[in-house]
């Protein structure tokens, strides 16, 4: 009773906050409430126990179903493995039968695969593919079929292989003109009329084209060969009918043209000489122009002197006439005085006849020295490059070596004609001076004879 009273007291303490101050609950009513709550809790417990038992039964059923399904799948797997082993044996037997029936045809198909592969490589690198595109597509399928163990090449495929090989040989001996796409050096693609010479070269608008394997298109060379090779290309495009014309054939199918395009031309060679090379060329041009000018002046003076030699009247338009004028002005003088006057007149004419010739000689001497200077500076650049980058890449040293060699060549090219022209102009001026001296000597001899005859 004491425990019950404590429980009732606790329940009353718990229930009291939910009651208002205005109403009061008796002990009997509170007991009824506790009995009703206990009955409700017992009912919920039994319900939960029933649910647990039912879920446990369902779990057992699911476990049994999974075990049964696993047993069924294991049996199916064993059946599949048995069938797989049977199929492997059947396939091996069928493969052996196929190999026995193929016999020598298997070797034939191996050779066919090799021939098709070689032919595909030829077609990919042939310029004829620009006229007949897509020839190598069927070869890819033929190579696959020839190397397959489950397929055999058809008669039509074999016939087409023979046809394409024969067409390649036939087109290699023809000159054909057809429109094709050409990639310009700028990257633009245009359609042009292309002239193909067998399987060697192709030209368009007077320029050589190269067949690019990667893009399968004709590409215009970035740098064309010299005019010696471009002129026949233009003539070939302009030829009609059965007209014969010369043309350069590249047996390497474009490789030689690329090498020739990369080789420097005359302007590139001069650029390799640098500043020293341009100075040498400028001096050489000055020396040649100066020599030509002196040759023209001396030849004109020689013509006037030859005309004066045929006349006794002094014409001061030429050197001999001016010397004769000095003689006429001093005709009454004695021989010694006249000799001095004539010597003075000839000495006055020598600078006019030898003017500029010394500069030609100086240029002919300085030009090789400048070439040697360029050689030394070029070799200095080579050694500096070697000290910085080593000798692993020869292209890094090519610039200095080119400058060293080109300046030497330019110095010799400028000096050789200057030496030759200096000799010509110097000999020409000396011959005119000798004519003046010879005439003056003759005049003095005649004057001396006249004076001696008068004295006798």
C-alpha positions in Angstrom: 0.0 0.0 0.0 2.8 2.3 0.7 4.4 1.7 -2.7 1.0 2.1 -4.4 0.5 5.4 -2.5 3.9 6.6 -3.7 3.1 5.6 -7.3 -0.3 7.4 -7.0 1.5 10.4 -5.5 3.9 10.5 -8.3 1.2 10.2 -10.9 -0.7 12.9 -9.2 2.3 15.1 -9.3 2.7 14.4 -13.0 -1.0 14.9 -13.8 -1.5 17.9 -11.7 0.2 20.3 -14.1 -2.2 19.4 -16.8 -5.2 20.2 -14.6 -6.6 23.6 -13.9 -6.8 25.1 -10.5 -10.5 25.2 -10.7 -11.2 21.4 -11.0 -10.1 18.6 -8.6 -9.5 14.9 -9.3 -10.4 12.2 -6.8 -8.2 9.2 -6.0 -10.6 6.7 -7.5 -10.7 8.6 -10.8 -7.0 8.8 -10.9 -6.7 5.0 -10.3 -9.1 4.4 -13.1 -7.0 6.5 -15.4 -3.8 4.6 -14.5 -5.5 1.3 -15.1 -6.8 2.5 -18.5 -3.3 3.7 -19.5 -1.7 0.4 -18.4 -4.3 -1.5 -20.5 -3.6 0.7 -23.5 0.2 0.1 -23.1 -0.3 -3.7 -22.9 -2.3 -3.6 -26.1 0.4 -1.6 -28.0 3.1 -4.0 -26.7 1.2 -7.0 -28.0 0.6 -5.3 -31.3 4.3 -4.6 -31.7 5.2 -8.1 -30.7 2.9 -9.5 -33.4 4.4 -7.1 -36.0 7.9 -8.3 -35.1 7.0 -11.9 -35.3 5.4 -11.4 -38.7 8.4 -9.5 -40.1 10.7 -12.2 -38.8 8.7 -14.8 -40.7 8.8 -12.7 -43.9 12.6 -12.3 -43.5 13.0 -16.1 -43.2 10.9 -16.5 -46.4 13.1 -14.0 -48.2 16.2 -15.8 -47.1 14.8 -19.1 -48.4 13.8 -17.5 -51.7 17.4 -16.1 -52.1 18.9 -19.4 -51.4 16.7 -21.1 -53.9 17.5 -18.4 -56.5 21.2 -18.8 -55.9 20.9 -22.6 -56.4 19.1 -22.0 -59.6 21.7 -19.5 -60.9 24.6 -21.8 -60.0 23.0 -24.6 -62.0 22.5 -22.2 -64.9 26.1 -21.0 -64.7 27.3 -24.6 -64.7 25.1 -25.3 -67.8 26.5 -22.2 -69.6 30.1 -23.1 -68.8 29.5 -26.6 -70.2 28.0 -25.1 -73.4 31.0 -22.6 -73.6 33.5 -25.5 -73.5 31.5 -27.3 -76.1 31.4 -24.2 -78.3 35.1 -23.7 -78.0 35.8 -27.2 -79.1 33.3 -26.8 -82.0 35.0 -23.5 -83.1 38.5 -25.1 -82.9 37.2 -28.0 -85.1 35.7 -25.5 -87.5 38.8 -23.4 -87.6 40.9 -26.5 -88.3 38.6 -27.5 -91.1 38.7 -24.0 -92.6 42.5 -24.0 -92.5 42.6 -27.4 -94.2 40.2 -26.3 -96.9 42.0 -23.0 -97.5 45.4 -24.7 -97.9 47.6 -22.6 -100.2 44.9 -19.9 -100.4 45.9 -18.7 -97.0 49.4 -17.9 -98.3 47.8 -16.2 -101.3 45.7 -14.0 -99.1 48.8 -13.1 -97.1 50.5 -12.0 -100.3 47.3 -10.2 -101.3 47.3 -8.3 -98.0 50.9 -7.3 -98.5 50.3 -6.1 -102.1 47.3 -4.2 -101.0 49.3 -2.5 -98.3 52.1 -1.5 -100.6 49.6 -0.3 -103.2 47.9 1.9 -100.6 51.2 3.5 -99.7 51.9 4.2 -103.4 48.4 5.7 -103.9 48.7 7.9 -100.8 52.0 9.4 -102.0 51.1 9.7 -105.7 50.2 13.0 -107.2 47.7 11.0 -109.4 45.4 10.9 -106.4 44.7 14.6 -106.9 42.9 13.6 -110.2 41.4 10.3 -108.9 40.6 10.9 -105.2 39.4 8.1 -102.8 41.3 5.3 -104.4 42.8 4.0 -101.2 39.5 3.6 -99.3 38.6 0.2 -100.8 42.2 -0.9 -100.1 41.6 -0.5 -96.4 38.7 -2.8 -96.5 40.5 -5.3 -98.7 43.5 -5.4 -96.2 41.1 -6.1 -93.4 39.3 -8.8 -95.3 42.5 -10.4 -96.5 43.8 -10.6 -92.9 40.5 -11.8 -91.4 40.0 -15.4 -90.5 36.2 -15.3 -90.9 35.9 -13.4 -94.3 37.3 -14.0 -97.8 38.0 -11.4 -100.4 35.5 -11.3 -103.3 36.3 -11.6 -107.0 35.2 -7.9 -107.5 37.7 -6.7 -104.9 40.5 -8.6 -106.6 39.5 -7.2 -110.0 39.3 -3.7 -108.6 42.8 -4.0 -107.1 44.2 -5.1 -110.5 42.3 -2.2 -112.2 43.6 0.5 -109.8 47.2 -0.8 -110.2 46.8 -0.7 -114.0 45.3 2.7 -113.9 48.2 4.0 -111.8 50.7 2.7 -114.3 48.7 4.1 -117.2 48.2 7.6 -115.7 51.9 7.7 -114.9 52.7 8.0 -118.6 50.2 10.7 -119.4 50.1 14.5 -119.2 46.6 15.5 -117.9 44.9 18.8 -117.2 42.0 18.9 -114.7 40.6 21.2 -112.0 41.7 20.5 -108.4 41.9 22.1 -105.0 45.2 23.8 -104.3 46.3 25.1 -100.9 48.2 28.4 -101.3 51.1 29.5 -99.0 48.7 31.8 -97.2 46.5 28.8 -96.2 43.6 29.6 -98.5 42.2 26.8 -100.6 41.3 27.6 -104.2 40.3 25.6 -107.3 42.7 25.8 -110.2 43.4 24.1 -113.5 46.3 21.7 -112.7 48.6 20.2 -115.3 50.0 16.9 -114.1 53.1 15.3 -115.8 52.8 11.6 -115.1 53.3 10.8 -111.4 56.2 13.3 -111.1 55.1 16.9 -111.1 52.0 19.1 -111.1 51.9 22.8 -112.0 49.2 25.5 -111.8 49.5 29.2 -112.9 53.1 28.6 -113.8 54.1 27.4 -110.3 55.1 24.0 -109.0 52.8 22.1 -106.7 53.5 19.4 -104.2 51.3 16.5 -103.1 50.8 16.6 -99.3 50.1 13.1 -97.9 48.6 14.2 -94.6 46.0 16.6 -96.1 45.6 14.7 -99.4 45.7 17.9 -101.3 48.0 19.8 -103.7 50.0 22.5 -102.0 51.8 25.3 -103.8 55.5 25.5 -102.8 56.3 28.3 -100.5 59.4 29.1 -102.4 59.5 28.3 -106.1 62.7 27.4 -107.9 64.4 29.9 -110.2 63.1 31.3 -113.5 65.1 28.6 -115.3 62.6 26.1 -114.0 59.4 28.2 -113.9 59.6 29.3 -117.6 59.1 25.7 -118.9 56.2 25.2 -116.5 54.4 28.2 -118.0 55.1 27.0 -121.5 53.7 23.5 -120.6 50.4 25.1 -119.4 50.2 27.2 -122.6 50.9 24.3 -124.9 48.0 22.8 -126.9 47.5 19.7 -128.9 50.6 17.7 -129.8 53.0 20.6 -129.4 56.4 19.7 -128.0 57.8 21.7 -125.1 60.6 21.1 -122.6 59.9 20.5 -119.0 61.9 19.7 -115.9 61.0 16.3 -114.3 61.5 15.7 -110.6 62.0 11.9 -110.2 61.9 12.3 -106.4 58.2 13.4 -106.6 58.7 16.9 -105.2 61.7 16.4 -102.8 64.2 17.9 -105.2 61.9 20.9 -105.7 61.7 21.5 -102.0 65.5 21.4 -101.7 65.9 23.7 -104.6 63.4 26.1 -103.1 65.3 26.1 -99.8 68.7 26.9 -101.5 69.4 30.6 -101.3 69.2 32.7 -104.5 71.5 35.6 -105.5 69.7 38.1 -103.3 69.8 35.8 -100.3 73.5 35.2 -100.8 74.1 39.0 -100.8 72.0 39.3 -97.6 74.2 36.7 -95.9 77.1 39.0 -96.4 75.6 41.6 -94.1 76.7 45.3 -94.0 80.2 44.5 -95.1 78.8 42.7 -98.2 76.7 45.7 -99.2 79.7 48.0 -98.7 81.8 45.8 -101.0 79.1 45.8 -103.7 78.7 49.6 -103.5 82.5 50.1 -103.9 82.6 47.6 -106.8 79.7 49.4 -108.5 81.5 52.8 -108.0 84.7 51.4 -109.4 83.0 49.9 -112.5 81.1 53.1 -113.2 84.2 55.2 -112.8 86.1 53.0 -115.1 83.4 53.0 -117.7 83.2 56.8 -117.5 87.0 57.1 -117.9 86.9 54.8 -120.9 84.3 56.9 -122.6 86.2 60.1 -121.9 89.5 58.6 -123.1 88.0 57.1 -126.2 86.5 60.5 -127.1 89.8 62.2 -126.4 91.6 59.7 -128.6 89.2 60.3 -131.5 89.8 64.1 -131.2 93.6 63.6 -131.0 93.6 61.3 -134.1 91.6 64.0 -135.9 94.1 66.7 -134.8 97.1 64.5 -136.0 95.7 64.9 -139.5 95.5 68.7 -139.4 98.3 71.3 -138.9 95.8 73.9 -137.4 95.8 73.7 -133.6 92.4 72.9 -132.1 92.3 73.5 -128.4 89.4 71.1 -128.0 91.9 68.3 -127.5 95.1 67.7 -125.6 97.3 67.6 -128.7 95.8 70.8 -130.1 96.5 72.6 -126.8 100.1 71.4 -127.0 100.4 72.6 -130.6 98.9 75.9 -129.5 101.7 76.3 -126.9 104.2 75.6 -129.7 102.7 78.2 -132.0 102.8 80.7 -129.2 106.5 80.1 -128.5 107.7 79.3 -132.1 110.3 82.1 -132.0 111.9 80.8 -128.7 115.0 78.8 -128.6 115.0 75.0 -128.4 115.6 74.8 -124.6 112.9 77.3 -123.8 110.4 75.7 -126.2 111.2 72.3 -124.6 110.3 73.7 -121.2 107.0 75.2 -122.5 106.0 71.9 -124.2 106.9 69.9 -121.1 104.7 72.2 -119.0 101.8 71.8 -121.5 102.1 68.0 -121.5 102.3 68.0 -117.6 99.1 70.0 -117.6 97.4 67.5 -119.8 98.4 64.4 -117.8 96.0 65.0 -114.8 93.1 65.4 -117.2 94.0 62.0 -118.9 94.6 60.1 -115.6 91.8 61.5 -113.6 89.9 58.9 -111.5 92.2 56.0 -112.6 93.9 55.9 -109.2 90.5 55.5 -107.4 89.9 52.4 -109.5 93.1 50.9 -108.3 92.3 51.8 -104.7 88.9 50.1 -104.9 90.5 47.0 -106.4 92.8 46.8 -103.4 90.3 47.7 -100.7 87.5 45.3 -101.8 89.4 42.1 -101.0 90.5 43.6 -97.7 86.8 44.3 -96.8 86.0 40.7 -97.8 88.7 39.6 -95.3 87.2 41.8 -92.7 83.8 40.2 -93.2 85.5 36.8 -93.0 87.0 37.6 -89.7 83.8 39.0 -88.2 81.8 36.0 -89.4 84.2 33.6 -87.8 84.0 35.6 -84.6 80.2 35.1 -84.7 80.8 31.4 -85.2 83.0 31.1 -82.2 80.6 33.0 -80.0 77.8 30.8 -81.1 79.9 27.7 -80.3 80.7 29.0 -76.9 77.1 29.6 -76.1 75.3 26.7 -77.7 78.0 24.2 -78.4 78.6 22.3 -81.7 75.5 20.1 -81.5 73.4 22.0 -84.1 75.3 23.1 -87.3 72.4 25.4 -88.3 73.3 27.7 -85.4 76.8 28.3 -86.9 75.6 28.5 -90.5 74.9 32.3 -90.3 78.5 33.2 -89.3 80.1 30.8 -91.8 77.9 32.1 -94.6 78.9 35.7 -93.8 82.6 34.7 -93.6 82.5 33.0 -97.0 80.1 35.3 -98.9 82.1 38.5 -98.0 85.3 36.9 -99.3 83.5 36.0 -102.6 82.0 39.5 -102.9 85.4 41.1 -102.3 86.9 39.0 -105.1 84.0 39.7 -107.4 84.4 43.4 -106.9 88.2 43.4 -107.1 88.6 41.3 -110.3 86.7 43.6 -112.7 88.2 46.7 -111.1 91.7 45.4 -111.7 90.9 44.5 -115.3 89.2 47.9 -115.9 92.1 49.8 -114.2 94.6 48.1 -116.5 92.5 49.1 -119.6 92.0 52.7 -118.5 95.6 53.1 -117.4 97.0 51.7 -120.7 94.6 54.0 -122.7 95.7 57.1 -120.8 99.4 56.2 -121.1 99.0 55.7 -124.9 97.5 59.2 -125.2 100.3 60.7 -123.1 102.9 58.9 -125.2 101.3 60.4 -128.3 101.6 63.9 -126.8 105.3 63.2 -125.8 106.0 61.8 -129.3 104.5 64.8 -131.0 106.3 67.2 -128.7 109.6 65.5 -129.4 109.0 65.7 -133.1 108.2 69.4 -132.8 111.4 70.0 -130.9 113.5 68.1 -133.5 112.1 70.1 -136.4 112.6 73.3 -134.5 116.2 72.4 -133.7 116.9 71.6 -137.4 115.4 74.9 -138.5 117.5 76.9 -136.1 120.7 75.0 -137.1 120.0 75.6 -140.8 119.5 79.3 -140.2 122.7 79.5 -138.2 124.7 77.8 -141.0 
